[in-house]
Amino acid sequence: MTVEQQFLDYVKKIGAYNEALGVLYWDMRTGAPKKGLDQRSEVVGVLATDVFNLSTSDELKGLLDKLELTLSAADEVTNRVFEEVKKQYDLSKKIPAEEYKKFVILQSKSESVWEEAKATNDWAKFMPYLKEMVATLKQFVNYWGVKDDNPYNILLDQYEPGMTTEVLDQVFGELRSRIVPLLKKITESPNQPKTDFLFKHFDKQKQEAFSLDVLKQLSYDFDAGRLDETVHPFATGLNRGDVRITTKYDESDFRSAVFGTIHECGHAIYEQNVSEELTGTPLAGGASMGIHESQSLFYENFVGRNPKFWEQNYEKLQSYSPEQFGDVSIEDFLRAINEVKPSFIRIEADELTYALHIMIRYEIEKGLFNGDLKVEDLPDIWNAKYEEYLGIRPETNAEGILQDVHWAGASFGYFPSYALGYMYAAQFKAAMLKDIPNFDELFEKGDLSPIKAWLTQNVHQYGALKKPLDILKDATGEGLNGNYLADYLEEKYTKIYQL
Amino acid sequence: MTVEQQFLDYVKKIGAYNEALGVLYWDMRTGAPKKGLDQRSEVVGVLATDVFNLSTSDELKGLLDKLELTLSAADEVTNRVFEEVKKQYDLSKKIPAEEYKKFVILQSKSESVWEEAKATNDWAKFMPYLKEMVATLKQFVNYWGVKDDNPYNILLDQYEPGMTTEVLDQVFGELRSRIVPLLKKITESPNQPKTDFLFKHFDKQKQEAFSLDVLKQLSYDFDAGRLDETVHPFATGLNRGDVRITTKYDESDFRSAVFGTIHECGHAIYEQNVSEELTGTPLAGGASMGIHESQSLFYENFVGRNPKFWEQNYEKLQSYSPEQFGDVSIEDFLRAINEVKPSFIRIEADELTYALHIMIRYEIEKGLFNGDLKVEDLPDIWNAKYEEYLGIRPETNAEGILQDVHWAGASFGYFPSYALGYMYAAQFKAAMLKDIPNFDELFEKGDLSPIKAWLTQNVHQYGALKKPLDILKDATGEGLNGNYLADYLEEKYTKIYQL
């Protein structure tokens, strides 16, 4: 067997454990009986240890070293898998094993402390853990050997390969300079939508039936997936033939299920359409968090909130919940589901203000790692930034600095991906319009498959074979450009709020 | 760490892979999307190889050798786990690796050929595979070093530890001498039940609702299990806190779901109540196939076909399918669900004739391994025995020799467990009546928990800590005695058929 083959087999073995873990996680979240969970955690521990050991073994090192010598003769996939696996290997091996162990324990402890602290609005309880977490990650950055005085970039790179503070400072700055005045005009507009009907009772079974119907329209492949119910919705790509979606049915707010399903569907369609040759490799999961989010947001916003989509679906929605929507016009419905309203909680934010929530987190993370921002001062900084960007000031830390689990889980560098997802999505949309000028007509024809085909052609198929910014460049002809998002938002909300 | 602890940790690691495999199998059978199954098989292959490698490794050999020296000081659980693991290790290691590989391939090939042969009624196609399978197993028996001129015993022992042809010949002979004349009287009786209403339409959702209700009555713990739908019903014990049941809803024959659910519930309650200290060890799955079957049959027959049970449940059943049962009296209903009718297909057999199906298979297996029975002659032998015991002769091999997958899958020695399950169950029932003389009143009171408590006390808790015949002896005060089953059958059917 060639070194190449040995290496790919080895990597696919890691992939097999990860797929098994994926099934176990899905099962634990969709309906595994609670009394079995303790023992199931042991099983997860055994498989996760296998993944860690295989990913950091001397055997892998040997394969990487041997393969490196003949890499120029290997195909593109092998080269990219090599690059990816070597990157992860180096990141892991540079951290002394003892410190890594301590970190894993800190992470798990800190997540459970955070959960309690959030529930009891007790920042002082969580603060020391966050401090230790930041100190630990700074030390890791040292081990990784960052010398450019921009330690935050290496964290960014783990979620969004190639992304830097230089790029983000520029695009976030430009975007904010257009969003903040737009938001001001919107909040001052006299044309606020009526939204009371959004919160009327909508039967759960009916929501499910409608969600299934929508998934079919979006070309989600049910022979390669399924829809289940969970507390927190997610999509999970076990392999390209098995990419599952979950959603949450809130009978007092149908938007959670409908837009959540469409959002997760975007993630799922991405992984269902990754090229088959990447199966079992770490390239099959998509190019980056940001590109992934661009696909879910594309479907959520450009399809799911598109007036053309509702022209085809509103009557059906009305029939599923006639008391709720019977006397609501489609115009009022569209205005309601596109309401803009500054709020404290990121995951409940609308399309316009979402990016502002992200920018606040980005600036804080950057300040912690590149600047001299102190963990102790975060609540005040947080609140001041909310006041500045969104015009509202959280009254409690639970609805402020304590709201997200990310920092407790050591995921620094992750947040920017969410805002990048919006920008990528808008940029893809603009490029798609050149190829599919009759985009809106697709809805009238009832055939949305050209949308999926374009995204598969330009994004999905590559998985992580191409880097995020290369995918963007090749698909749109230019680098990251936040103006497409800003243009879209200005146009959309000017119309809705009659600005 | 002590050798004992190392050994138990090692064994529990094998248990963890098996539990992960259990979740994967459950998932594949309950609703995994079909396009993902090829890749999922690769994942199953990786984990199954881990189990095989760990179970036959030099490291395990080293632990077994070391532990053997201090075993007398170890506790009971460790001793039994040692015994069990060593037994499996020896069985595996005595077979040359190359031959074992060939066997695994033969097994998988032979199962798929069998499937085709059964569908096309083509005995000639399957015959050579069966011949090779028998020859392979005979060779394995040689490797295992059987010297007592009874090679079949070692096959029996793998499903029913301690069971021998000597015991089976005796109890099966006695049982048959009482069943055959009883069957003759029944088939000649003028008092045949009406059964047409059994096959009327019964809505699937309603069957599910009724099944869930029954499971609650039987003390199945839903915090440690769940009910799903599959083509072939099964129970799977992932761990004692997660023992899942599946059932099949046939809208033209509700018995499949109702009695199937009750049957699988018996298996599941067994594993839900195995002692916690056995978690993760090979002792947690129950004492043997026969003891396992005794628990499912106990619930199916002594609870689910008990007139007292239906006195409490028949009105409910009627309300779920009023057009079907509205004008059927409970007496007619009970006679119908207890109909006896010789038939060709084992899995559709009634309580009385089931054992005869098993005896035929037992005699053939014994003849193949201990005698000079030839695979070529099996169809004729099969058909002659059906004529002799059941009074009917199969017209095709598909409803004769080709009906079961067991032999294609190398499971020789498995069949007798099914009949043993009936005998054990009847013997347990007789012993239970001494402790719970008001057994029938439990149904009127609507509290069946004393049944579960008795079975847990005498059977469930031990898992495989005790051997099957020891469990039987300790619970009932005697060795295997088929007369309890014969007495029960005679009493029951004399009444139903007014013999």
Interface residues (C-beta under 8 A of the other chain):
Chain A: K12 K13 A16 Y17 E19 A20 V23 L24 D27 G31 A32 P33 K34 K35 G36 L37 D38 Q39 R40 E42 V43 G45 V46 L47 D221 F222 D223 A224 G225 R226 L238 N239 R240 G241 D242 R244 T279 G280
Chain B: K12 K13 A16 Y17 E19 A20 V23 L24 D27 G31 A32 P33 K34 K35 G36 L37 D38 Q39 R40 E42 V43 G45 V46 L47 D221 F222 D223 A224 G225 R226 L238 N239 R240 G241 D242 R244 T279 G280
